[in-house]
Amino acid sequence: MKLTWLFAFPLIFVSLVGSALAQGSPFHADSILNSLQSFTASTIPPNGDLNPYGVAFVPAGFPFGGATATGNLLVANFNNSGNLQGTGATIISISPTGQQSLFATSSQIGLDTALGVLTQGFVVVGNLPVTYPPPPGSPTPGTGVLQFFDRSGNLVLTLSDPTLDSPWDLAINDQGSQAQIFVSNVLSGTVTRVNVSISNNNITVLSKTKIGSGYAHQPNAAAVVVGPTGLAYDRDHDTLYVASTDDNKVFAISDAGNRSSDDGMGVVVFADQQHLHGPLGLVLTPKGNLITANGDAVFAGGTQNDLVEFTPHGNLVATYQLDAGPPGGAFGIAITSSQGSVRFAAVDDDLNTVTVWTLHPDN
């Protein structure tokens, strides 16, 4: 995903290819589209893990011969087979035609939205483990880590650090032999930039810098905890967008790839209380708009806007309902582009599925 827009969800609105999104339908297929395809696949692995959170496409250039391949979609599960939050440990790989296989089983539990892929052949995932004391005790989130797996699903590095106390989502600025990994921390309300180098099939951490802080964060009965979640990086403008669930706003951090200081919360770019209901996953589209996924853990009531598209200047573009059931199933989203086609994926953690849409612009 060596692109200026990273990690998104299912909707593919107007701006992706310049057409208009019909309300209640993920695409409006007008004359600029010559084909439209989609499929929905189960995200439940053989061990029965539930509640898909993280989702990421495997980019072009990813090495051959591993447990996943270019064009596949990776999905991380947050719950175990008993549906206990923060106890899932699997990453599955889904082919472009919908076949599922197990990519990796982590020694860490509570794999979450912090899922990404490096073109040099590594998969990055964060976790937020949850413990369950005997009743009437409440579920308690614990300290998480970042893990790096090679293309065969083998663990090669575990990164534990006070600046990465609770990885909840991430975005990647992939530069080949080097990369910047932006990580939101849900328990401390911060954003950390991790600079790494990649050589000889090894990952070396070069630096860790807190570039954002002050985002609201607190325990939540429905979601265990809420805080800063979705991240989307715009390389052209060196801007990192942050979907802050508990603030119910989307912020922008300037000079995100170069700054050596904390920018606080950055500036607000979208704060539509009618259409935002606890924004989670976030992605920047090829046309420069943003899409976020509403989770309804806060400001509940988003019956028709599980996915919301808006401009970086705060103008609403479109909304989309992910499924016909109660709101709250949307979480992670991802987007990628190759040879003129755009693919967009969104998980539904109510149904334990992921839907992938493919748009082919009319050349």
C-alpha positions as CSV (number, residue, x, y, z in Angstrom):
1,M,0.0,0.0,0.0
2,K,2.7,2.5,-1.0
3,L,0.1,5.2,-1.6
4,T,-0.9,8.6,-0.3
5,W,-4.1,7.2,1.1
6,L,-4.1,4.2,3.3
7,F,-6.5,1.7,5.1
8,A,-10.2,2.2,4.5
9,F,-13.7,0.6,4.5
10,P,-16.6,-0.5,2.3
11,L,-18.3,2.2,0.5
12,I,-16.5,3.6,-2.5
13,F,-18.2,6.8,-2.7
14,V,-18.4,9.5,-5.3
15,S,-14.9,10.7,-5.0
16,L,-13.2,7.3,-5.6
17,V,-13.9,7.4,-9.3
18,G,-15.7,10.7,-9.7
19,S,-19.3,9.2,-9.8
20,A,-22.0,9.8,-7.3
21,L,-22.9,7.4,-4.5
22,A,-26.6,6.5,-4.4
23,Q,-28.0,6.6,-0.8
24,G,-28.3,3.1,0.6
25,S,-26.2,1.5,-2.2
26,P,-22.4,1.3,-2.1
27,F,-22.0,2.5,-5.7
28,H,-23.8,4.5,-8.3
29,A,-22.8,2.8,-11.5
30,D,-23.1,5.6,-14.1
31,S,-21.4,6.0,-17.5
32,I,-17.9,6.4,-16.1
33,L,-17.9,2.8,-14.8
34,N,-17.7,-0.2,-17.1
35,S,-18.0,-2.9,-14.4
36,L,-18.7,-3.3,-10.8
37,Q,-18.0,-6.4,-8.7
38,S,-18.3,-7.3,-5.0
39,F,-18.1,-10.3,-2.8
40,T,-18.7,-11.0,0.9
41,A,-16.6,-13.5,2.8
42,S,-16.7,-14.9,6.3
43,T,-14.0,-13.7,8.7
44,I,-14.3,-16.6,11.1
45,P,-11.1,-18.8,11.1
46,P,-11.0,-22.5,12.0
47,N,-10.6,-21.8,15.7
48,G,-13.8,-19.7,15.7
49,D,-12.5,-16.3,16.6
50,L,-15.1,-13.5,16.1
51,N,-15.4,-9.8,15.8
52,P,-13.2,-8.7,12.9
53,Y,-11.6,-5.3,13.5
54,G,-8.4,-4.7,11.4
55,V,-8.4,-5.0,7.6
56,A,-5.6,-4.3,5.1
57,F,-4.8,-5.1,1.5
58,V,-1.5,-6.8,0.6
59,P,0.2,-4.3,-1.8
60,A,1.9,-4.8,-5.1
61,G,5.5,-5.8,-4.7
62,F,4.9,-8.0,-1.7
63,P,7.3,-11.0,-2.0
64,F,6.0,-14.3,-3.4
65,G,6.0,-17.6,-1.6
66,G,4.4,-16.8,1.8
67,A,1.1,-17.4,3.5
68,T,-0.5,-14.4,1.7
69,A,0.1,-12.7,-1.6
70,T,-0.4,-9.4,-3.4
71,G,-4.0,-8.6,-3.9
72,N,-5.2,-10.6,-0.8
73,L,-7.0,-9.0,2.1
74,L,-5.9,-9.6,5.7
75,V,-8.4,-9.4,8.6
76,A,-7.6,-9.4,12.3
77,N,-10.0,-10.8,14.9
78,F,-10.6,-9.1,18.3
79,N,-12.8,-11.7,20.1
80,N,-12.3,-15.4,20.7
81,S,-14.8,-18.2,19.8
82,G,-16.8,-17.4,23.0
83,N,-17.1,-13.8,21.8
84,L,-15.1,-12.4,24.7
85,Q,-13.8,-9.0,23.7
86,G,-10.1,-8.5,23.5
87,T,-9.3,-12.3,23.4
88,G,-9.0,-13.0,19.6
89,A,-5.6,-13.9,18.2
90,T,-5.9,-14.7,14.5
91,I,-5.2,-13.0,11.2
92,I,-6.8,-14.5,8.2
93,S,-6.0,-14.0,4.5
94,I,-8.8,-13.7,1.9
95,S,-8.0,-14.1,-1.8
96,P,-9.4,-11.7,-4.5
97,T,-12.0,-14.4,-5.2
98,G,-13.0,-14.9,-1.6
99,Q,-11.1,-18.0,-0.5
100,Q,-10.0,-17.8,3.2
101,S,-6.9,-19.2,4.8
102,L,-5.1,-18.7,8.2
103,F,-2.2,-16.3,7.9
104,A,-1.0,-16.3,11.6
105,T,-2.1,-17.0,15.2
106,S,-0.5,-14.5,17.6
107,S,0.7,-15.2,21.1
108,Q,-0.9,-11.8,22.0
109,I,-4.7,-11.5,22.4
110,G,-7.1,-8.8,21.3
111,L,-5.8,-8.2,17.8
112,D,-7.5,-4.9,16.7
113,T,-7.7,-2.3,14.0
114,A,-4.0,-1.7,14.0
115,L,-3.2,-3.9,11.0
116,G,-1.0,-3.0,8.0
117,V,1.3,-4.6,5.4
118,L,4.8,-3.5,4.4
119,T,5.8,-4.1,0.7
120,Q,9.1,-5.7,1.8
121,G,7.2,-8.7,3.1
122,F,6.0,-7.9,6.7
123,V,2.7,-7.7,8.4
124,V,2.2,-5.3,11.4
125,V,-0.5,-5.8,14.0
126,G,-1.4,-4.3,17.3
127,N,-3.4,-5.6,20.2
128,L,-5.4,-4.6,23.2
129,P,-5.7,-7.6,25.6
130,V,-8.8,-7.7,27.9
131,T,-9.0,-9.7,31.1
132,Y,-12.2,-10.8,32.8
133,P,-12.3,-11.0,36.6
134,P,-15.1,-12.9,38.3
135,P,-18.4,-11.1,38.4
136,P,-19.2,-8.4,39.3
137,G,-15.8,-7.3,38.0
138,S,-15.6,-5.4,34.7
139,P,-13.5,-6.3,31.7
140,T,-10.2,-4.6,32.0
141,P,-8.0,-3.6,29.0
142,G,-4.3,-4.1,29.4
143,T,-1.1,-3.0,27.8
144,G,-0.6,-3.9,24.1
145,V,2.3,-4.3,21.7
146,L,3.1,-4.1,18.0
147,Q,4.1,-7.3,16.4
148,F,5.8,-7.9,13.0
149,F,5.2,-11.1,11.1
150,D,7.1,-12.2,8.0
151,R,5.3,-13.2,4.8
152,S,5.0,-16.8,6.1
153,G,3.2,-15.7,9.3
154,N,6.2,-16.2,11.6
155,L,6.8,-13.6,14.4
156,V,10.0,-11.7,13.9
157,L,9.7,-8.7,16.2
158,T,7.6,-7.6,19.2
159,L,7.7,-3.9,20.0
160,S,6.8,-3.0,23.5
161,D,7.3,0.6,24.6
162,P,5.6,3.2,26.9
163,T,4.8,5.3,23.8
164,L,2.9,2.3,22.4
165,D,0.9,1.4,25.4
166,S,-2.3,0.4,23.5
167,P,-2.1,0.2,19.7
168,W,-5.6,0.6,18.4
169,D,-5.2,1.5,14.7
170,L,-2.3,2.4,12.4
171,A,-1.4,3.9,9.0
172,I,1.8,3.3,7.1
173,N,4.0,5.6,5.0
174,D,5.8,2.8,3.1
175,Q,9.1,3.9,1.4
176,G,10.4,0.4,0.6
177,S,13.6,0.0,2.7
178,Q,12.2,2.4,5.3
179,A,8.7,3.0,6.6
180,Q,6.9,5.2,9.0
181,I,4.1,3.5,11.1
182,F,1.6,5.9,12.7
183,V,-0.1,4.3,15.7
184,S,-3.1,5.5,17.8
185,N,-3.1,4.5,21.4
186,V,-6.6,4.2,22.9
187,L,-5.7,4.0,26.6
188,S,-3.5,7.1,26.6
189,G,-5.2,9.2,23.9
190,T,-2.0,9.6,21.9
191,V,-0.5,9.1,18.5
192,T,3.0,7.7,18.0
193,R,5.2,7.7,14.8
194,V,7.5,4.7,14.6
195,N,10.3,4.9,12.0
196,V,11.8,1.6,10.9
197,S,14.3,0.3,8.4
198,I,14.0,-3.0,6.5
199,S,17.0,-5.0,5.3
200,N,18.0,-8.6,5.0
201,N,14.5,-9.7,6.1
202,N,15.0,-7.8,9.4
203,I,13.1,-4.9,10.9
204,T,15.1,-2.3,12.8
205,V,13.3,0.4,14.9
206,L,15.0,3.8,14.3
207,S,12.9,6.1,16.4
208,K,9.6,6.5,18.3
209,T,8.0,9.9,18.5
210,K,4.8,11.1,20.1
211,I,3.2,13.4,17.6
212,G,-0.4,13.7,18.9
213,S,-2.0,13.8,22.3
214,G,-5.0,15.0,24.3
215,Y,-7.7,12.9,22.6
216,A,-10.6,11.9,24.8
217,H,-10.4,8.3,26.0
218,Q,-12.4,6.3,28.6
219,P,-13.9,2.9,29.4
220,N,-17.0,2.0,27.4
221,A,-19.6,-0.6,28.2
222,A,-20.1,-1.5,24.5
223,A,-16.6,-1.3,23.2
224,V,-14.5,-1.8,26.4
225,V,-12.7,1.4,25.7
226,V,-13.0,4.4,23.3
227,G,-10.3,6.8,22.2
228,P,-8.3,7.8,19.1
229,T,-8.8,5.1,16.4
230,G,-8.6,5.4,12.7
231,L,-5.5,7.0,11.0
232,A,-5.0,8.0,7.4
233,Y,-1.8,9.5,6.0
234,D,-1.6,12.0,3.1
235,R,2.0,11.8,1.9
236,D,1.6,14.6,-0.6
237,H,0.7,17.1,2.2
238,D,2.5,15.2,5.1
239,T,-0.8,15.3,7.0
240,L,-2.1,12.5,9.3
241,Y,-5.8,12.4,9.9
242,V,-7.1,11.0,13.2
243,A,-10.6,9.7,13.8
244,S,-11.2,10.3,17.6
245,T,-14.1,8.1,18.7
246,D,-14.8,9.7,22.0
247,D,-14.4,13.2,20.8
248,N,-16.7,12.3,17.8
249,K,-14.4,14.4,15.5
250,V,-11.7,13.9,12.9
251,F,-8.5,15.9,13.4
252,A,-5.5,16.6,11.2
253,I,-1.8,16.6,12.4
254,S,0.5,18.7,10.2
255,D,4.1,17.7,9.3
256,A,3.3,14.3,10.6
257,G,6.2,12.5,9.0
258,N,8.8,15.1,9.9
259,R,7.9,16.7,13.2
260,S,9.9,16.0,16.3
261,S,7.4,17.5,18.7
262,D,3.8,16.8,19.9
263,D,1.1,18.6,17.9
264,G,-1.5,17.9,20.5
265,M,-4.9,17.1,18.9
266,G,-4.0,19.0,15.7
267,V,-6.9,20.8,14.1
268,V,-10.5,19.7,13.6
269,V,-11.5,18.9,10.0
270,F,-14.9,17.2,10.5
271,A,-17.3,17.5,13.5
272,D,-20.7,16.8,12.0
273,Q,-22.7,15.7,15.1
274,Q,-25.6,14.5,12.8
275,H,-23.5,12.1,10.8
276,L,-20.7,11.1,13.1
277,H,-21.5,8.5,15.7
278,G,-18.2,7.4,17.2
279,P,-15.8,7.3,14.1
280,L,-13.5,4.3,14.0
281,G,-11.7,3.2,10.8
282,L,-10.5,5.9,8.5
283,V,-9.2,6.1,4.9
284,L,-8.1,8.6,2.4
285,T,-9.5,8.0,-1.1
286,P,-7.6,8.5,-4.4
287,K,-9.5,11.7,-5.0
288,G,-8.5,13.1,-1.6
289,N,-11.7,12.6,0.4
290,L,-11.9,10.8,3.7
291,I,-14.2,7.9,4.7
292,T,-14.8,6.9,8.3
293,A,-16.7,4.0,9.8
294,N,-19.2,4.8,12.6
295,G,-19.2,2.4,15.5
296,D,-22.1,3.9,17.5
297,A,-20.3,3.4,20.9
298,V,-20.8,7.1,21.5
299,F,-23.4,9.5,20.1
300,A,-25.4,6.5,19.1
301,G,-28.1,6.8,16.5
302,G,-26.5,6.3,13.1
303,T,-29.1,4.2,11.4
304,Q,-28.2,5.2,7.9
305,N,-24.6,6.3,8.0
306,D,-22.4,3.4,9.1
307,L,-19.9,4.8,6.6
308,V,-19.4,8.5,6.0
309,E,-17.5,10.3,3.3
310,F,-16.4,13.9,3.7
311,T,-13.8,16.3,2.3
312,P,-10.7,17.4,4.3
313,H,-12.4,20.8,4.5
314,G,-15.3,19.3,6.4
315,N,-18.0,19.0,3.8
316,L,-20.2,16.0,3.8
317,V,-20.1,13.9,0.6
318,A,-22.2,10.8,1.2
319,T,-23.3,8.2,3.7
320,Y,-23.9,4.4,3.4
321,Q,-25.5,1.8,5.6
322,L,-23.4,-1.3,5.9
323,D,-26.1,-3.8,6.8
324,A,-29.8,-3.9,7.5
325,G,-29.4,-4.7,11.2
326,P,-28.8,-2.5,14.1
327,P,-26.0,0.2,13.7
328,G,-22.6,-0.5,15.1
329,G,-21.2,-3.3,12.9
330,A,-18.7,-1.1,11.0
331,F,-15.1,-1.0,12.2
332,G,-12.0,-1.4,10.0
333,I,-11.9,-0.3,6.4
334,A,-9.2,-0.5,3.7
335,I,-8.6,0.7,0.2
336,T,-6.1,0.1,-2.6
337,S,-5.6,0.9,-6.3
338,S,-3.9,-1.0,-9.1
339,Q,-3.9,-0.7,-12.8
340,G,-6.8,1.7,-12.9
341,S,-9.1,-0.2,-10.6
342,V,-10.0,0.6,-7.0
343,R,-10.7,-2.0,-4.3
344,F,-12.4,-1.1,-1.1
345,A,-13.1,-3.4,1.9
346,A,-15.1,-3.1,5.1
347,V,-15.7,-5.5,7.9
348,D,-19.0,-6.0,9.6
349,D,-18.3,-7.2,13.2
350,D,-22.0,-7.9,13.8
351,L,-22.1,-10.5,11.0
352,N,-18.4,-11.5,11.1
353,T,-17.9,-10.8,7.4
354,V,-15.9,-8.6,5.1
355,T,-17.2,-7.1,1.9
356,V,-14.8,-6.2,-1.0
357,W,-15.9,-3.9,-3.8
358,T,-14.0,-3.5,-7.1
359,L,-14.5,-0.5,-9.4
360,H,-13.1,-0.3,-12.9
361,P,-13.0,3.3,-14.2
362,D,-14.1,3.7,-17.7
363,N,-11.0,4.4,-19.7
